[in-house]
Amino acid sequence: MRQLFRKMFFCEAPAQGALFGLTLLFSLPWIIFSLFCFSDIEDFLFDYPLVTLALIALAFLLPLAIRVKSLCSLIPKDSNVFSRIRYQILVAAAFVLWVGGIALLNIELLWIPVFPLMMALGIGFAIHPGARLWERCTLFILWYVFVVGIMLVFAYSILPFYVVIDKLSDGPYPLVQYHEFPVLTPLREGLRIAGTGWSWVAFLTFLCLLLCYLLHVRILARIAKTPVRRLFCRSTVAVLAVCAAIYVVSFAFALHEQRNYGRTIVSLEKHFGKPLSPEVLEKQYFGGADAQPEFWEQLIDAAIPLTTYRKWNSCFISDNYFYSPFNSDLFQEEWDAELYGKWREYLTNLPEITTINASLAGDIPPSPRRYVRPHYVYGEHVYGSKGFKDDDAILGNCVFIKLWLLRFAAERHDIESAKAILARIDNACAFMRRDSFSKLLAMETLRLKGVVRFMEAGFADDSWLDEQTRRLDALESEIPALEREAVYSKAVLFASRIHSLAHHLGDTEAKGADLSKLRFFFPQAWWAGANYAAAIAKTFQCESFSQLNLPAGRSDAFNTDLRYSCHTVNIINALVASILCVRTLLAAERIKRKTGTYPTQMEGMPLDPFTGKPLQYSVGRFEMKVNVLSIAKPKEESEECEDESLDYDCQGGCDTSEGCRCPSSSEQLKAAVHLEPRSFNGVHLFSHGPDADDERDDIHFFIRLDE
């Protein structure tokens, strides 16, 4: 054991031991970074951060001990050993803290002190035992330039992919997130580092590290009075060979995976019959029409008082209605009479309703989006930095408001207003056909709720029933083609994201490093990124979302978005089930118009897309849960509403030049929302939805009958 210990710590060759320890200290960050580039190893390291930190610390303590022991043997016995080697200990400790910070990147506070600590303790390399004055000054400069360079590269190319510490302002949730550092940000902006400048930063950084290493070798050779070539023992050569092998192998595989990704993109373009290009999406979206920013500015201004951003609407206009196709039927909500009257008066008297009616009366023009060279990516679309990012949500809120107005029209037995409302909803759905498949599914489902209420109000005649049947047949037949286009849109989205991350990351609001300029310096990351990009690209060689085959074991933004896309299958099936339910109700309505009553049974019932069994049809009493809104009592908590009260205090957004139209604080109205079971008498179509055990995703369509 003693012989092994003496051999491990180079007791017979201290100069070689000092160089080996230094080489290992310099090489370990490169080796550890290579491990982090592979998802399986990375996931393990992040799952056990304390164990990872301990292993990394031990990995650095061994070469530190070897270097300190070897330097002690080289220093004359009459010298103050501690004063000679203490800086070496501090520098090695800085290395441990630096790599330990990488292992726990989810903790922002651990990262912040690493940079100044490395700068402060870096002087240890300048105080090398036996170094001359010019050598100390040179080591001092080289070390600081290296630290500044590696921190810049790390902070703006690697750290954003791991640490969730800040969001880009005024934009959707980004793939990468940035944090402006007090020292690095002014330095980056002062040196105007962007584009090809990042490759020069990386080149200068690694050059300084190499020169620093070679100067240490020269100093060791002089104080040990040993030729340079004899300092490189087999262990040192092995460490250098491992680092070189990592670079060469990673570079070769990175080139291979990049070509593989390119071939996959070409294959996808053949599969879809058109280029995976944002320009193609842009052409499809605009459809030969010109963007009309004034139209969208007016619509957005009109819709502001009708959105959930206004606190008093948060209980009444819920995004859940628009984004969830399951069991969301505002027509069945039960309201306290006073509360309902005030809400109806508020909504119908808003002057913005006139603007919304005029906007949805005809074809809706495209908004001024920019699909070329995307910087932000969100949903199914590629948005530029100046595009209208919320037009889908604004249009969805407008449709939801139109459904409320349809409810009011049905209560007044105003058939002309009801027809006009459905026509405007049809125009919104037509816009969504070329714009957003997932939003179209939700919007069409909401429209079907309105169609059923139109029938329930007694407004339907034979020609209207025939028109709705034809529309439902056309919609059902279009779904496969629309879904294929949605998969194509996702493929374009993915390719645009990859291109944007690789080439335009430095163009974002919070500038990051241009990763394409760093690929030759970090081939491990290039290899891992290209491999994963090729794996993701292959998932789009399909016709529908149900055929997506996601890479296993990843939880990044790409895979998360694709997993959400896989859930689109349930939304599609929900719309298909809704179409079948409404078509059956249309057929039952025709029978009722001939016989005077609804049939108790329907022949040839369509199959439920979720279960493969016939949809459940019944006439009579049935039970379902609905929202019940009442005036809240003091300290009464709402089960469904995030804001416990319907607070009419002005939250801004009013045209102050005309005076605030918001109710005053003396007219505050507090509402409590409860989900309660209710019994109805009517014609009922029912599907269990994707989860038979979860009643929240049940699909109900029915026409209420007189008690």
N, C-alpha and C positions, 0 to 999 in steps of 0.2 A: 504493500500500500504506500509505503514511504517513497519507493522508487517511482510509483505512478504519480504521486504528488509532485515530486521533484521534476519529473518529465513534463507534467501538465503545466507547471509554472516556470518552465525553462530555466531552472536553477543553474544548469551548466552553460547556457547560452542566453544571458540576459538581454543582449542587444536584439537577438532574434525574437525573444519574448516581447520586448517593448514594441517592435514593429508588428508582430502578430496581434497584440492587443489593440494597437491603433488601427490596423487593417480591419479587425473584426468590429470595432466601434464604428468605423466609417461604413462598413458593409451591411450591418444589421438593419438599419432603416430601409435600405434597398430591398433586402430579402423579405422583411416584414411587409413592406408595401406590396410586394409581389403576391404574398399570401392573401392580402386584403382584396386583391383584384379577382379572386375566384369566389363565387357566390357561396358555395357550400362552406368553405373555410371561414369566409367573412361572417356568415350567419352564426357559426359556432362561436367565433370570437366575440361577437356582439351579444350573444345570448348569455355568455359568462364573462362579463367585463372584469370582475375582480380577479378571476382566475387568469384571464388574459393579461391583465396588468402585472400580476405576480410573475407569470412566465417571462414576460418581456423584461421586467426588472432583473430577474435572475439571469436572463440571457445577456444583459449588459453588465451585470456585476462580475461575471466570470472574466471577460476581457479586461474590465477595469482592474480587477485584482491582479491579473497577469501583468498588465502594463505597469501598475504601481510597484509590484514586487521586482520587476525587471529593472525599472528605473532606480529603485533603491540600491540595487546591486551595482549599477553603473556609476552612481554618485560616490565621490570619495567619502570615507568614513568620518573625516573631520568636518564635513559640511552639515548644515542644518537640514536634515532629511525632510522634516515636515514642511518647512518653508519652500522646499523645492518641488514637492509633489502635491501640495494641497490644491493648487489650481487644476491639476489633472483630475483630481477627485471631483471638484466642482463641475468641470466640463462634462465628465462622464455622467454626473448626476443630472445635468441639463439634458443630455441625450435621453436618459431614462424618462424624465418628465415629458419630454417632447413626444416620444413614442407612446408613453402612457396616455398622453392627451389624445393621440390618434385612436387608441383603443376605447376611449370613453368620449367619443365625439358628441354624443347626445347630451353631454353636460357642458353648456357654454362656458361656465365659469372656470372650468379646468383648462380651456384653451387660451383664455385671455392672458394669463401671466406667463405663458410659455415663451412668447416672442421676446419680451423685455428680459426675461431670465437668461435666455440664450445669448442675448446681446451683452448683458452685464458680465456673464461668466465666461464669455468667449475669450477674454483676455488671457485665460489659462493657457491657450495655445501659444500666445506670444511670449509667455514666460517659460519657455522650454529650457530644462537644465542643459547648460552648455551652449545655448544659442548666443550668437553675437548680436550686437545692437541692430544692425541692418536686417538680420534674420528675424529678430523679434518684431521690428516694425512691419516687415513684409508679411509675417504670419498674422499680425494684428489686422492689417488691411484685408488680406485674403479671407480671413475668417469672417469679418464683418460683411464683406461683399457677398460671401456665400450665404450667410444667415439671412440677409435682406432678400436675396434672390429666392432662396428656398421658401421663405415665408410668403413672399408675393405669389409664387407659383402655387403653393399649398392652399393659401387662403382663397384664391380666386379661380382655382381649377378643380381642386379635390374636395375641400371643405364644404362647398355649397351642396354637394350631392349627399352628404351625410348628416349635416347639422340642420335641424329645423329651428332656427332662432329668429327669423324675420321674414316678412313677406314683401314682395315688390308692391309698391303703392299703385293704386288705380289700375289693377289688372286681375285676371283670374288666378286661381291657385297655380303657381308655377311648378315646373319640374324640378328646378333648382332654386335654392333660396340663399340670399346673401346677407352679410352683416358688414357694415362699413366700420373698419378698424381705425382707431384714432391716429395711429402712426402710419399704417400701410396705405390707407386711402389717399391722404395728401401726397404721399410719396409716389403712388401710382399715377395720380393726376398731374403731379408736378413734372414727372418724367414723361408724361403722355404715352404711357405704355398701352398699346392696343394693336390688334392685327398681328403683323409679322414681328412687332416689338416683343411679343411674348417668346418667340423662338430665340431672340437675342438674349433675353433675360435668362432663359434656361441654359443657353450655351455658356454665357458668362458665369452663371452659378456653378455649373459642373466643372468649368475650366479652373475656377478659383479653388474648388475642392481638390482637384487633381494637383494643382501647383502646391497647395498647402501640404498635401500628402507627400509629394516628392521632396519638398523642403525639409519635412520631418525626417525623411529617410536620409537625406544628406547630413543633417545634424547628428542623427544616431550613428551614422557611419564614422563621423569624425570623433565623437566623444568615446565611442567603443573601439576606435582605431581598427576598424574592420572594413574590408571592401564592401561596396554596396551590394554586389551580387550575393555575398555570403549572408547578408541580412535576411534574404528571402528564403526561409526554410520551406519545407514541403507543406506545412500547415498554412502558412501565409499564401503560398502559391495556390493551394487548394481553395482557399476562401476567394481569392481573386478569380480563379477559374470558374467557381460557382456563379459569381456575379456576371462574368462574361457569358457563361452558358445561358443564364437567365435572359440576358439581353438578346443573344443570337436566336435562341429557340423562340422567345416571345415575338421577336421581329418577324421570323419566318412564318409562324402561325398567324400573326396579325395580317400579313399580306395575303395569306391563304383565305382567312375568314372574310377579309374585305372583298376579295374576288367572289367568294361564295355569296356574300350579301348582294353584290352587284348582279350576279346571275339570278338570285332570287327575285330581285326587283324586276329584271327583264321578264322572268317567268310570270310574275304577277301582272305585268302590263299586257302580256299575251293572253292571260286568263281573263282579264277584264276588257280587253280589246281597246284600250286607250292608255295613254301615259299616266303614271302616278304623279300628277303634276298639280300644284295649286292653281295654275292657270286654267286647267280643265274644270276644276271645281268652280272657279270664278265665273267661267263662261256659262256653266250650267245654272249657277245661282242667279246671275243677271238675266239669262235667257234672252239676250238681245236688247233688253231694256236698259235705260240709263238710271243710275242711282239718283235718288231724290232726297238729299239730306234734310231739306226743309220739311218734307212730309214727316220724317221720323222725329225731327226736333219738335214739331207741333204735337205729334202723338205722344211722345215721351212727356212733354210738359203737361198734356191733358191727363195722362195716366198717373202722374205722381200722387194726386190725392186719393187714388184708388188702389194703391199698392200697400204691401205690408210694412213699408218703411214708415207709414203714418201710424202712430201708435194706436189710434182709436179704431183702425181697421184690422188690427192684428187678429182679432177673434173671428172676424166676419169674412175676410178675404184671405184665405189660407193657401199657401203654396202647395200644401198637401193635396188639395183638390186637383191641381194641375199636374203635379208630378206623380201622383199615385192613381192608377186606373181602377183600383179596387175599392168597392164599397164606399164611394164618395158621391153623395147625392144631396146637393143643397136643397132640392125640391122637397125632400122628406124631413128637413129640419123643423123642429117645433120650437116656436119662440113665445116668450112672454108678449102679450098684446102691446103693452106700452113700449117695450124694447123694439119690437118689430115695426111698430108705427114710426118711431123715431128713425130707425135705420132706413126704412123705405122713403121717408121724407128727405132724409139727408142725401140718399143716393140719387133719387129721381130729380131732385132740384139742383144738382151740380151742373153748372154751365159747361163743364168739360165733357159731359155726355154728348152734347151736340157735336163737338169736335171728333169724338170717337165714332159716332154714327157716320159722320161724313167721311172719315178716314177708311172705314170698313165697308162703305157703300159700293165700292168698285174694286178693280184689281189693285192689289197692294204692291207698290213698287219696291225694288230692292233698296236696302240701306247701303251707305257708302263703305262697304267692307273692302279690305285689302287682303287678298289671298296670297299675294306674291311675297316671297322671302319672309315667312312668318317669324315673329319673335315670341309671341304668346300663343299658346295652344289651349283651347278650352272646348269641352263638349265634342260635337261632331265637326266643328268648324275650325279654320285656321284664321286667327284674327291678327290684323296688323295693329300698330300702336295707336292709330287714330280712328279705328273703326267703332261702330256702335256695337258694344259687346252685349247689351241687354235687350235687343229687339225681340228675341224669342220670349223672354220673361214678360216684357211689356205687352206683347201681343196675347200671351196666355192670360194675363190679368184682365185684358180687355174682353177676351172671350168669357172669362168667368163673370165679369160684370154683366155681359149680355145675357148670360143665363139667369142672373138675378132679375134683370129686366123682363126676361121671358116669364119668369114666375109671377112677377107683378102683372104682366099682360094677361096671363091665364086667369088670374084672380079677377081681373076686370072684364074678362071675356072679350078682349080686344084682339080679334083674329088678324087684322091687318098688321098691327104692331108685331104680333108673334111671328108672322111670315117674314116681315122685314128683318127681325132679329135673327132668325134662322139663316136668311140669305147672307147676312153679314158674317155670321159664324162660318158659313160655307166659304166665303172669300178668305177668311183667315186660314182655314184648312188648306185651301188651294195654294196659299203662300207657303205653308209648311211642307207641302209635297216636294218642293224643290229645295227646301231649306234645311229641315231637320226631321229625320225619320222618327226618332224617339218622341219628340214633341208632337209630331203629327198623330202618333198612336194615342197619346194622352188626350189631345184635343178632339180627335174623332170620338173617343170614348165619352167625353163630356158632351159632345154634340148629340150622341145617341140618347143621353139622358133627356136632353131637350126635346128630341123627336118623340119620345114616349110621353112626356108631359103635354106635348102638343096634341097627341091623340087623346090623352086623358081628359083634356079640356073640351073635347068634342069638336075640334077645329078641322079634323081630317075629312077629306072627301075622296072619291075614287081616284081622281086624277092625281091628287097628292100622294095617296098610298102607292100608286103605280110609280110615280116619280121617285119616292124614297126607296122602293124595292130595287129599281134600276140602279140607283146610286149605291146601295149596299152591295149589289152584285158586282158593280164596277170596282168598288173599293176592295172587296175580298179578292177579286182577280188580280188587282194591282199589288197586293201585299208582297208576293214573292219577288217581283221586279224591284219594288221599292226597298225591300230588305237587301237585295243584291247591291243596289246602289249605295245603301248605307254601309255595307261591308267595304265597298270600294272607297267610300268617303273615309272610313276608319283607316284603310290602308294608306291613303294619301296623307291623312293626319299623322300617321306613324312615320312615314318617310320624311315628311316635312319637319317633324320633331327632331329626327336624327340629323337631318341636314342643318337645322337651326342650331342644335347643340354643338355640332362639330365645327361649324363655320361662322355662326353669327352670335355666339354666346356673348361676345364682347360688344354687341350692338344693343343689348338690353338696357333698360333704365338704370339698373345697378350693374355696372360693367363687370364682366368676368373675363377670364383668360380665353383666348381663342384656342380651343382644344386641338384643332387641326394642326396648329403650329407646334404643338407639344408632343405629337404622337411619336416622333423619332426619339424623343428623350425618355418617354415612358411607354415602351412597347407592350409591357404587361397589361396596362390599362387599355391600350389600343386593341390588343388581342381579345381581352375579355369583352370590351364593348362591341367589337365587330361580331364576335361569336353570338352574343346575346341579340344583337340587332338582326342577324340572319335567322336566328331561331324564332324571333317574334314575327319577322316578315313571312316566314313559311306558314304561320297560322292563318293568314288571310287567303290562302289558296282554297277557298270554299265558296259556297253559294249562300250560306245563311249563318246567323250567329250561333245556331245550335251545333254547327260543325267546327267552331273555333277550338283549336287544341293548344291550350296555353302551356308555356314552359313551366315546369314544376319548380317549387322551392324559391320563388321570387316574390317580393312584396313591394317592388318599386312602383313608381308612378305609371309606367307602361303596363305592367301586369295588373295593377289595380284598375286602370281604365278598361282593360280588356275583360276583366272579371265582371265589371259593371255592364259591359256590352253583352256578356253571356246572359245576364239577367233580362236583357231585351227580349229573349225568347218568351219569358213569362208575360211580358207586356204585349207581345204580338198575340200570344194565345188568348190573353184577356180581351184584346180587341176582337179577335175572331169569335170568341164566345159571346161577346156583346153583340156583334153583328148577327149571329145566329139567333140570339134571344129576341132582338128587335125585329128581325125578319119573321120570326114565329108570331110575335105580337101583331105585326102588320097583317099576316095571314088570318090570325084570329079576329082582327078588326074587320076584315072583309066578310068573314062568316057572320059576324055580329050584325053587319049592315044588311045582310040578306035575311037572317033568321030572327034578329032582334035580341039575341043573347050570345054570350061567348061560349064556345064549345067547352065541355068539361074535359075532353081529351082531344089531342091533336095526333093525327096519323103521320107516320114518317118523320118523327122527331129527329133533328140533327144531333150529331154526336158531339159531346163535350170534348174540346181539344185537350183538356187536362186529364180526363179519366178514360176517354174512349167510349164512354157509355152515353146513352141519350140524355140530353138536358132534361131537367126536372120541370115539368109543366103542371100547374094546378090552378084551380079556380075555387076560391073560398078564403078562409082565414089563414093567415100565416104570420110569423113573427120575425122581426129583424131589429138590430140596434141602430138607433139614429141619434144625432146630436140634439140635445135639448138645451136651449138657451133661456136663461131667466135673469132677472135683475138680482145681482149678487147681494147677499147680506154682508154686514161687516165681518171682516176676517174670513170670509168664505173663499176657499181656494178653488180655482178652476182646474179641472182634470185635463182638459185638452189645450187650453189657451196658455201660451207661454207667459204673456202678461196677464196677471190675475184680473185686471180691470180693463174696462173699455174707457180709456182716459181721453177726454176730448180736449185736453190742454194742447195749445198750438205747439207743434214740433218743427215749425218751419216749412218752407215749400209753398207758402201762400203768396199771392201777388199783393205785396204790401201797398203798391200804388193804388189799388182798388180797395184796400182794407182787408183785414184778416176775416175770412168767412168761417173759421173754426168756432165751434161753440165755446163759450167762456167756461172758466173753471166752476162757476156756479151752476152750470148745466151739465156737469159731469154725469156720465152714465156708466155704471159698473155692471158688467155682465159675467155670469158664470156659465161655463159650458160643461155639460155632462153627457156621457154616452150611456143611453138607457134603452132597454128593450121596449118595443112597441108592437101591438097587434094590428094588422091591416086586413081588410076584406077586399079581394081583387083577383086579377089574373096575374099569376106569378111565374116568372122564368128564373131559374136558379142554377148556378154553377159553384162548386166548392173552391174554384181557383187553384193555384199551384200547391197550396198546403191544405189538405182536407181537415186537418186538426186546428187550423187557425182561422177563426171566423172573420178576422179582420180583412182577409183577402177574398172573402166570398163575393160573388157577382150576382146582384139582384136587379132584375128589370120587371116592372109590374105596372098595371093600370088599376088604380083604386076604383072600387065600385061603391055605390051608395049602401049604407048600412041597412 
